[in-house]
Amino acid sequence: MIFEVRGLGFRYAEAEALADVSVVVEQGQRIALLGANGSGKSTLLRLLDGLCFPSAGSIWFQGRELTEEALAEEEFAHRFRRSVAFVFQNPDVQLFNPTVYDEIAFGPLQMGMAKAEIAAAVAATLDRFGIAHLKDRAPHRLSGGEKKRVALASALAIDPEVLLLDEPTASLDPESQSGIVEFLIDCRGKKTVITSTQNLEIVEEIADYCLVLHRGRLVAQGPPSTILANEELLRETHLLHSHRHRHGGTMHAHPHIHQHHKH
């Protein structure tokens, strides 16, 4: 077991973001965290990464409660940060080094890896994500798709057990989105991955299990085929897109889920 979430609650000053969420994440699972804007997806990922802490309930990581006190312990903090990597929805929040090379080397450097080890890890990561040609570029001067790839690469450089991805395909062009999806497909059986998304087209490819959040509560969970077949659930949680068509002068809306196609 990687994570166990028990009766989790979290409040911001202005509103409740999560309430009574309980879930178990097993090693090697690829989970899609589904929900509309404001459903609590990003907050849950931040809590799982120890960037903030619950107002109620608890989170356990590999049998140890994830608390401020636990992360103040050097040994546990090192193990946790070595094991869990978070990629923000907005890569500009994450990228701050002068070059792409420095960005990808930052994690291994913080983990205390030897210089030769760092160089090998960076080279392998640059190659894996097809961004070696960007290594001397400033991250803030890259395109949106390039920034996403660099952010993901920087998280992968330490080879974490767990990846937490917040809307990794949002605002990407089709080619960049396809690259991220291919990477997530490749994670099957290799890493534990929790991906928040509203993009139902990619869910069956990137996940083996789904958690559906609505207004801060876990309202459904199950395999992608079961969740995607539940039209009423998708409509109630504002995940179902409608296409509008004109018939005989009258506009009609039809619920529709796009399927992701490889080209």
N, C-alpha and C positions, 0 to 999 in steps of 0.2 A: 504493500500500500504506500502510495506517495503522499497524498493529502487525505485528511479526514476533516470535513467541515461540520461542526455541530451547532445547530440553532443560531447561525451567524446573523448578527444585525449590525448595521452601521448607519450613523446619522451625521450629516453635514449640519452646519449651524442652521441652515434654512429649511432642511427637509430630511426625511428618512430615505436612505438610498437602498438599504437591504433589510429584510426582516425574515427571521426564522428560516434561513437557508441551511439545509443539511445535505451533504453529498460526499461520496467517497470516490477518489480518483486512484485507479490502480496503475501500477507500473506498465508502461507501454501503450496505454490508452491514447487514442486521438479523439479529443472531445471538441465538439462545436458548441460554443456558448451563444445561443440565439436570443435575440430580443431587439425591440425597437430602441430608438434613442431614448435615454432616460430610464431604461429598464434595470440598470445596475450592473451591466456587463463589465465596464471599465473599472468600477469600484471593486468588484469581486476579484478581478485580476490584480489590482494594486494590493489588495489584502493578501492574496496568495503569494505575492512577491515581498511581503513585509515592508511595503512602502507606507502603509498605515495599519492601524490595528482596530479590532472589532469594538463596537460599543456594547455588544451583547454576544454571547456564545463564544466559540473558540475555533481555531484552526490548528491542526496537528500536521507536522511534516515528518514523515518517517518515524512516527511514534513519539515525537517531541513537540510540545505545544509551542507555536510560533508567537512569541511575545517580544516586547522591547527588551526585557531582561535577558531572554535567550539570545537575542541578536547582539547583546552587549558582551556576550562571552566569545572570545576570539576564536576558539576552536569550532564552536557551533556556527558562528557567523561565516567563517571561511568555508565550512562544508556546505552550508546553505547557498551562499553566493556562488560557489563552484558548481552547484547542482542545478540551480534555477536561474533562468535568464528571461527577462521581460523585454518585449519590443513594443514601444509606444505606437499609438495610432499615428501621431504626428512625429515624423522622424526628426524634425527640427528641435524637438525637446530633448532628443537623445544624442544628437551629433554635436560635438563641441571642440574636437581636436583640430589642429591646423591642416592635417592631410588625412586622406582615406587610410593610408598605411598606419598612421598614428592612432586613428580611430579603432582599427581592428586590433592593434597591438595593446591597446589600453587595458582590456580585460585580462589577458594573460599576464601583463605586467603587474596588475593589482593582485593577481593570484600568486605572485612570487615565482613564476616560472623562470627558468634559466634563459639567458639570451639566445642561445642556439635553438632552444625549444620554442621560444617566442617567434623567432624568424621562420622556423619551419611551420608553425601554426598559422602565421599570417600568410605565408606563401600558399599554403594549401587552401586556406579560406578564400583568398583572392581568386584563385583558380576555380574553386568550386562554384563561386557565384558569378564567374565571368567578368570580374571587375578589376583585373590586374592592370588594365590600361588606365584606370582611374587612381592608382595608388598615390600619385603625387598631387592630385587635385584637392582643392579645398572642399569639404563636404557641403558647405552652404551654397556653393556655386553649381551643384549638380541638379539634374532634373528630378522631378518627384519620384519617378520610378527608380532612378539611380540611388536616390537617398534611401528609399525603402530597402533596396538590396544591400546597401552599405550598413544600414541599421541592423538588418537580419544577420549579415556577415559578422558584425562586431559582437553580436550576442552568441553566435556559433563558434567563435574563435576559441573559447574555453571548453568547447565540447560538453555543454551541460546535459544533464539527464532530462531536464524538464524545460520546455519552452512555453512561455505565456505570450500569446500574440494578440494584440488589440487591433482589430479591423485591418489585417495586413494587406488586403486587396483594395481597400477604399481609395477612390480617386485615382486609380491607376489605369493606364491605357491597356487594351487587350493583351498586348505582347508581354507587358510587365506583370499583369495579373496572371497570365498563363505560367510565367516563370515561377511565381510564388506557389501556385497550385501544384505544379510539378514537384517542387521542393517538399510540400506537405504530403504529397502522395509517397514520396521517397522516404518519409519519416516512419511509415508504417512498419511496426515491429522493431524500430530502432530507438525511438524516443517517446517520451510522454509529452503530448502537445495539447494545449488548451487554446483554442482559437475563437475569439469573439467575432461574430459576423452577422450582418443582415442579408448577406448575399446567399439566397437559397440555392442558386444555380450550382454552387461548388460544394455544398455540404456533403453529398454522398461520396465525393472523391476525397475530401480532406478529413473526414471524421468517421469513426466507428460507433460513436454514441453522441447523443445531443442532450443538452440541458437548455430549457426554455425559461427565460426570466421575463416577468411582466410586472411593472411597477414595484420592483424590488423583491419580488417573491418568485420562488421556483415553482412554476405551475405545471410543468411536464418534463419528462425525461424518457429516453428510449432510443432505439436505433434510428438512423436517419430515415429509413423507409417508412417506419411507423409515424414519425413526427411529420414528415412531408405529406403523408396521405391524409392527415387530419386537417381538413380545410377549415373546419370551425375553429380549431385552436389557432391556426395561422391567421385567420381573420381577426379573432379576438385579441391577439397579441400584436396586431398591426404589422405582420410579416408578409402578408399576402398582397401581391401587387395586382392591380386591376388594369386591364387594357380597355381603352374606350374605342368603340366602333360605331359608325353611323349606318343605320339600316332604315331606308325609306324616310329619311329626314329626321329620324329620332336617334339620339345618342344613347348607346348601351354600354355598360361596364361589365367586363367578364373577368373573373379571377383567373390569374395565370401565373404559373411558376416556370421561368425559363430553365432549360436544362443546359448545362455547360458542355460544349462540344470541343473536341481537340481538332486542330487543323494542322 
